[in-house]
Each structure stands twice: as C-alpha cells, then as structure tokens.
Amino acid sequence: MTRKAQAAEILQVLQQVLGSSSKSKPIVLHEPDFSGTQAWAYVKDCLDKGWVSTAGQWVSRFEQELCAFTGASNAVAVTNGTVALRLALHLLGVGAGVEVLLPPLSFVATANAVAHLGAVPHFVDIEVSSLGLCPQALIQRLEQIAERTQAGLFNRETGRRIAALLPVHVFGHPANLPGLLAVSEAWGLPVVEDAAEALGSWRIQAAKTTHCGLFGAIGTLSFNGNKLITTGGGGALFTNDAALAQRARHLSTTAKLPHPWAFEHDEVAWNDRLPNLNAALGVAQLEDLSRRLKAKRQLAERYAQAFAGVEGVELVAEPPNCRSNHWLVSLRFTAADPADARAQRHSLLELAHASGLMLRPIWQPLHQLPMYADAPRGPLSVSEDQARRLLNLPSSPQLLRG
C-alpha cells in the first residue's frame, strides 16, 4: 500500500470515530470543557467576595478534593506543572551542579524544571510498552557510570552527584514504577514522579490500587489548558509525607512566617501559590472528573475497535495492571524501518490537517534540543525509534457527544 493510500485509510477510520471536520470546524487534540459544571458560579463567588488571589476557600477546597480523589494525604496547589516539578526537586535536595535521571521522551518542562535549579538532566532510555523509563536501561546506565561514596551516588564520568530519579507517566499511561522503585531503593535515589498527564491514572499491585504520583516521595500534576481538568494554568504537588508538604507550602508562599501583620520571611523562596480564581475553576471540573474519565475510556475503546483491522499501525495500549486516564490516545506506525514510519506519519499529518483534523506528532526527544545537546545520556535507541513512530489522536472526552 502506498503512503497516500494508507493515510487515506487511516483518515477514514478517524472520521468514523470522530465525525467530519473541516478547516472552519476543526477537531482539535484536547480542549477544555466547562459545560455541565459549576465553573461560572464558583468563579463568580470569587469575584463577588473579592477573593481572587492566592488566598481563599477555593484553594483549600481544591487541594482537599485532589487528596480525596487521588488518596494523597497532602496536596499543594501552585501556578503550573513546571513550578510543581521544580519545587518538588528542590525539596529533595536537587540544586546546582547535580544530575537528575529522566527519560528523553517527555514535554520539555520535565528537563526545564531540572535546569531551572542549576542541575543537569541525565537521559536514560524508555520501554516500548509504557513509553516511560525502562528499569533495565536504568540499571545498565547506573552500573556503567555510577559510583557509591559516603557523600552519595556520583557519576564517575562527570564528577557530579546523581541526586534524584524523575520518571514520567507519558500520555497518562503509568510508568513501570515497581521496577523503577526497586532500582531507586538499590541505589539510594529519591523519586519525584512527573504525573502532569496522569490525573486519574492508577497502578494495581498486590490488590492495592495506587494513583500515579504516590509511589515516590512526591508527585506533581499539571492543570494546563489541554489537560483533563484545567485551571487555566496551574499545577500541584501531592505526597503522603506531611513534612515535605508543609515545606512545599512554606517555600511556595515566599517563606513568609505566620503573623497578623508583619512581613517576616526566613529564607529565599518563591511566590508559586495558585490563585483562588483558578482553584475555583478546578473544583468545578473535579466534580465532573469521574464522568470525564469514563468518557475518555469509551473513546479509547472506540479507537481500538476502529483500528483493529488496520495494517501498519497500532494503538499504544494501557500497560498491564494499570488503569490509564487515556489523556492522549496515541497511534504507533509499525513499519520495520523507522524512517518509513516517520514518512507514513508525515503523509497522514498533511492529509488530516488539510481536513481540519488536528493530529500531533510526539515531542522531539529532549536530548535533541539545542540546550540539552551536551547533557549526559545512556543509549537512547528506543526513545529515538519511538519518536519517529508516534502520533497523538484527538482525545477530548466531549468528542463522544458529537
């Protein structure tokens, strides 16, 4: 089959699932939806009462409801997901001149949060099944370059301390946390989970269901405009460690000491707290979260049925013993030659965008970006191969209403 014919077949399948689209009425990748929620009433409450900034009842309620949904003991709402990651890493001792192990297949914010602290991203390859960090690749990399000392774990090639492990739950699919936690324990590496895309994603192990972000010391979420729920911007740290949560709250509030009128601060900190207006928007959507997750699962199932007989492509499946939120349903081109897969993907992108169907290729691997071109890394053949093959499909839960 020619690339053009393959693209036409895939586009037809997509139109069967999604309906028609056009340049004037496009179908986008993932868009916010406030219909059927109390969003306007809650935001209006902020406006009516004048509580629009970083204090107010909606911030506390948003954090409480995040805890109720995820099972976390503590949540701290901040201005965006990058801030949440930066603060989480800082809390675990990541600072200037240390290295953090992370996958290259992620949104740029994962590496940027490391760099913002003066630390250095150290890239380790992924596994095909979850698209997350590969435990075996991590073991091989550590055995190759890591040296245990009384001062901690060091990269003998760079002389820098390896301070943390930063797995990512890509497109809402849980990473291989059981394997990664075994490595972190064996090598003494604290874990921060980038769960920006994984609100409503769970891993089931030994009859216990755990929300992504609650395996390591701290997890982080994003509420950007393209996420399952959005606060406009927004993010959060969540953890079962009360001391870490208390410190996160202090440092995200300019390290201001409680006092009825005095401005007393005890260390250099950040002004990171989520405004009340944004939190009100988030609470309204959290109330609708279960329905959205159900709709996204139904949409993923429709895609799976539609593509079951299509040759040359496959959907990225939910990993075993997991329940994914299916944030972005992803198509993988399976041609033996990754260059052929990339060319096939490009043909589909051209045809789909001309029809108003806003498909999107996966991010460029982080180690190929100019600012991270010299970052330390292990072999990244799987990441580079998958980056040529993957394509995100429209995944808004409200698409089922069409």
C-alpha positions in Angstrom: 0.0 0.0 0.0 1.3 3.5 -0.8 1.7 6.1 1.9 -1.0 8.2 0.3 -3.4 5.2 0.3 -2.5 4.3 3.9 -3.1 7.9 5.0 -6.5 8.0 3.3 -7.5 4.7 5.0 -6.4 5.9 8.5 -8.2 9.3 7.9 -11.4 7.4 7.0 -11.2 5.4 10.2 -10.7 8.6 12.3 -13.7 10.2 10.6 -15.8 7.1 11.5 -14.9 7.6 15.2 -14.9 11.4 15.3 -17.3 12.5 12.6 -16.5 15.1 10.0 -14.1 18.1 10.3 -13.0 21.0 8.2 -10.7 24.0 8.3 -13.6 26.1 9.6 -14.8 23.5 12.1 -11.6 21.6 13.1 -11.4 18.8 15.6 -8.5 19.6 18.0 -6.3 17.4 20.1 -7.6 18.1 23.6 -9.6 21.2 24.6 -11.2 22.4 27.8 -14.8 21.9 28.6 -16.8 23.6 31.3 -20.3 22.6 30.2 -22.4 20.9 32.8 -20.2 22.2 35.6 -20.5 24.9 38.3 -17.5 26.8 36.9 -19.2 30.1 36.4 -20.9 30.0 39.8 -17.7 29.2 41.6 -15.6 31.8 39.8 -18.4 34.4 40.3 -18.2 33.6 44.0 -14.6 34.7 43.9 -15.5 37.9 42.1 -18.4 38.7 44.3 -16.4 38.2 47.5 -13.2 39.8 46.2 -11.1 36.7 47.0 -9.3 36.3 43.6 -5.6 35.9 44.5 -3.6 33.3 46.4 -5.8 33.2 49.5 -9.4 32.0 49.7 -11.6 29.0 50.3 -11.4 27.5 46.8 -7.6 26.9 47.1 -8.1 24.8 50.2 -11.1 23.0 48.7 -9.2 22.3 45.5 -6.3 20.7 47.5 -8.7 18.8 49.7 -10.6 17.3 46.7 -7.4 16.4 45.0 -6.4 14.4 48.1 -9.9 12.8 48.2 -9.7 11.7 44.6 -6.0 10.5 44.5 -5.7 9.2 48.0 -2.9 11.5 48.8 -2.5 12.8 52.4 -1.4 16.2 51.2 -1.6 18.5 48.2 -0.2 21.9 47.5 -1.6 23.8 44.5 0.8 26.0 42.5 0.8 28.1 39.4 1.8 25.5 36.8 3.2 22.0 36.4 6.8 23.2 35.8 6.8 25.1 39.0 5.4 22.0 40.8 8.3 19.9 39.4 10.9 22.5 40.2 9.7 22.8 43.8 9.5 19.0 44.3 13.0 18.5 43.1 14.3 21.3 45.3 12.6 19.7 48.3 14.6 16.5 47.7 17.9 18.3 47.5 18.3 18.9 43.8 20.4 22.0 43.2 23.2 23.5 41.2 25.7 21.0 39.8 23.9 17.7 40.4 22.3 15.3 37.9 18.7 14.0 37.7 17.9 10.8 35.8 14.9 11.2 33.4 13.6 10.0 30.1 14.1 12.0 26.9 10.6 11.3 25.7 8.6 13.9 27.6 7.4 17.5 27.3 10.3 20.0 27.7 9.1 21.1 31.1 10.5 17.9 32.7 14.0 18.8 31.8 13.5 22.5 32.2 12.5 22.1 35.9 15.8 20.4 36.5 17.7 23.1 34.6 15.9 25.9 36.4 17.6 24.7 39.6 21.0 24.7 38.0 21.0 20.9 37.8 21.7 18.7 34.8 19.3 16.3 33.1 20.8 12.9 32.5 18.8 11.0 29.9 18.0 7.2 30.2 16.1 5.2 27.6 12.4 4.2 27.8 10.5 0.9 27.3 8.1 0.5 24.4 5.1 -0.8 26.4 4.6 2.2 28.7 6.8 4.8 26.9 8.2 5.5 30.4 11.7 5.0 31.9 13.0 1.5 31.4 14.2 -0.1 34.6 16.7 -2.3 32.8 18.1 0.6 30.9 18.4 2.5 34.2 20.3 -0.4 35.8 22.7 -0.7 32.9 23.4 3.0 32.9 24.0 3.1 36.7 26.3 0.1 36.5 28.2 1.8 33.8 28.7 5.3 35.3 27.6 5.4 39.0 29.9 5.2 42.0 28.8 5.0 45.6 30.6 7.2 48.1 30.0 8.3 51.6 28.8 11.6 50.1 26.2 9.9 47.9 25.9 8.5 44.4 28.2 10.1 41.8 28.7 10.0 38.1 32.3 8.9 37.7 32.4 10.3 34.2 31.3 13.9 35.1 32.1 14.0 38.8 28.6 15.2 39.6 26.3 13.8 42.2 23.3 11.9 40.9 20.6 13.4 43.1 17.2 12.0 42.0 15.2 9.9 39.6 12.4 11.6 37.7 10.0 9.1 35.9 7.2 10.4 33.6 3.8 8.9 33.1 3.6 9.6 29.4 0.2 10.4 27.9 -1.4 9.2 31.2 0.0 5.7 30.9 1.6 4.6 34.2 5.3 4.1 34.1 6.9 0.9 35.3 7.1 2.1 38.9 7.6 -1.3 40.6 10.7 -1.8 38.5 11.9 1.8 38.9 11.3 1.8 42.7 13.4 -1.4 43.0 16.3 0.5 41.3 15.8 3.6 43.3 15.9 1.6 46.6 19.0 -0.4 45.5 20.9 2.8 44.5 19.6 5.2 47.2 17.9 7.6 44.7 14.8 9.6 45.8 11.9 9.6 43.3 9.9 12.5 42.0 7.1 11.5 39.7 6.1 13.7 36.8 2.4 12.9 36.7 1.5 16.0 34.8 -0.6 14.0 32.3 -1.8 11.3 34.7 -4.6 12.6 36.8 -6.9 9.6 37.1 -4.3 7.0 36.2 -3.6 4.1 38.6 -1.4 1.1 39.0 -2.8 -2.1 40.6 -0.3 -4.1 42.5 -0.9 -6.9 45.1 -4.6 -6.0 45.3 -3.7 -2.4 46.1 -4.6 0.5 43.7 -2.2 3.5 43.9 -2.6 6.7 42.0 0.3 7.8 39.8 2.5 10.2 41.7 2.1 8.5 45.0 4.9 5.9 44.6 7.8 8.1 45.1 8.5 10.8 47.6 6.5 13.5 45.7 4.3 13.5 42.6 3.3 16.5 40.5 0.3 17.4 38.4 -0.4 19.9 35.7 -3.7 21.7 35.0 -2.7 23.4 31.8 -5.5 24.2 29.2 -5.0 20.9 27.4 -5.3 18.6 30.5 -8.2 16.5 31.7 -9.1 19.4 34.0 -7.7 22.8 33.7 -7.3 25.8 36.0 -6.1 27.9 33.1 -2.6 27.3 34.2 -1.9 25.5 37.4 -0.2 22.5 38.9 0.1 20.7 42.2 2.5 18.7 44.4 1.0 15.8 46.2 2.6 13.5 48.7 2.0 11.3 51.8 4.9 12.9 53.6 3.4 15.7 55.8 6.8 17.3 56.4 7.5 17.6 52.7 4.1 19.1 52.1 4.5 21.6 54.9 7.8 22.7 53.5 6.4 22.9 50.0 3.6 25.2 51.2 6.1 27.4 53.1 8.5 27.8 50.1 5.7 28.3 47.6 4.4 31.2 49.8 7.6 33.3 49.8 8.7 31.6 53.1 6.5 34.0 55.0 6.2 33.3 58.7 2.6 33.4 60.1 1.9 36.8 61.6 -1.2 39.0 61.6 0.5 42.0 60.1 4.3 41.7 59.9 6.2 40.6 56.7 8.8 38.2 58.1 10.5 35.7 55.8 13.1 33.2 56.9 14.7 32.1 53.6 14.9 32.6 49.9 11.7 31.2 48.4 9.1 31.5 45.6 5.7 33.1 45.0 4.2 30.0 43.5 0.7 29.6 45.0 -2.3 29.0 42.8 -4.8 32.0 42.8 -8.3 31.4 44.3 -9.9 32.2 40.9 -8.1 29.4 39.2 -8.7 26.9 42.0 -12.5 27.6 41.8 -12.3 26.6 38.1 -10.5 23.4 39.1 -13.0 22.4 41.8 -15.9 22.7 39.3 -14.2 20.2 37.0 -13.0 17.9 39.7 -16.7 17.3 40.4 -17.1 16.1 36.9 -13.8 14.1 36.8 -15.3 10.6 37.1 -17.6 11.2 34.1 -14.7 12.5 32.0 -12.6 9.5 32.8 -15.4 7.2 31.8 -15.9 9.1 28.5 -12.2 9.0 27.7 -12.1 5.3 28.3 -15.1 4.8 26.0 -13.3 7.0 23.3 -10.2 4.9 23.6 -12.2 1.7 23.2 -13.9 3.1 20.1 -10.5 3.9 18.6 -9.3 0.4 19.5 -12.2 -1.2 17.7 -11.9 1.0 14.7 -8.2 0.4 14.2 -8.3 -3.4 15.0 -8.1 -4.4 11.3 -5.9 -1.6 10.0 -2.4 -2.8 8.9 0.7 -0.8 9.6 -0.5 0.9 12.8 -1.4 0.0 16.4 -2.7 2.0 19.4 -0.4 2.4 22.4 -2.1 0.1 24.8 -2.8 0.5 28.5 0.0 -1.2 30.4 -0.8 -4.4 32.3 -2.1 -4.0 35.9 -2.8 -0.3 35.2 -5.8 1.9 34.6 -4.8 4.8 32.4 -6.7 8.1 32.0 -6.1 7.9 28.3 -5.2 11.5 28.3 -3.9 11.4 24.7 -4.7 8.3 22.7 -1.7 7.5 20.6 -1.1 5.7 17.3 2.1 3.9 16.5 3.3 3.2 13.0 4.8 -0.2 12.9 6.9 -0.2 9.7 10.2 -2.1 10.2 12.2 0.9 9.2 11.7 3.9 11.5 12.3 6.3 8.5 9.4 4.7 6.7 7.2 5.0 9.8 8.1 8.7 10.1 7.3 9.3 6.4 3.9 7.5 6.8 3.1 9.6 9.8 4.0 12.8 7.8 1.7 11.8 5.0 -1.2 11.3 7.4 -0.4 14.6 9.2 -0.6 16.5 5.9 -3.9 14.9 4.8 -5.5 15.2 8.3 -4.6 18.8 8.8 -5.9 19.7 5.4 -9.2 18.2 6.6 -9.3 20.1 9.8 -8.2 17.1 12.0 -5.5 18.4 14.3 -3.3 15.3 14.9 0.1 15.9 16.5 3.4 14.1 16.4 5.1 13.3 19.7 7.6 15.8 21.1 11.1 16.0 19.8 13.3 14.0 22.2 14.8 16.3 24.8 18.4 15.3 24.1 18.0 16.5 20.6 17.0 20.0 21.7 19.9 22.5 21.5 20.0 23.4 25.2 20.3 19.7 26.2 22.5 18.5 23.3 25.5 18.1 25.7 23.6 16.6 28.6 24.8 13.1 29.8 22.9 10.1 28.5 22.9 6.4 28.0 22.0 4.7 24.8 18.6 6.1 23.6 17.8 3.9 20.7 14.3 3.1 21.9 13.4 6.7 22.5 14.6 7.8 19.1 12.8 5.0 17.4 9.5 5.6 19.1 9.7 9.4 18.5 9.6 8.7 14.8 6.5 6.4 15.0 4.1 8.0 17.5 1.1 10.3 16.7 -1.4 11.7 19.1 -5.1 11.5 18.2 -8.0 13.9 19.3 -8.8 12.8 22.8 -11.2 15.3 24.4 -13.8 13.5 26.4 -16.6 15.7 25.0 -15.9 14.2 21.5 -18.4 11.4 22.4 -21.2 14.0 22.5 -20.8 14.6 18.7 
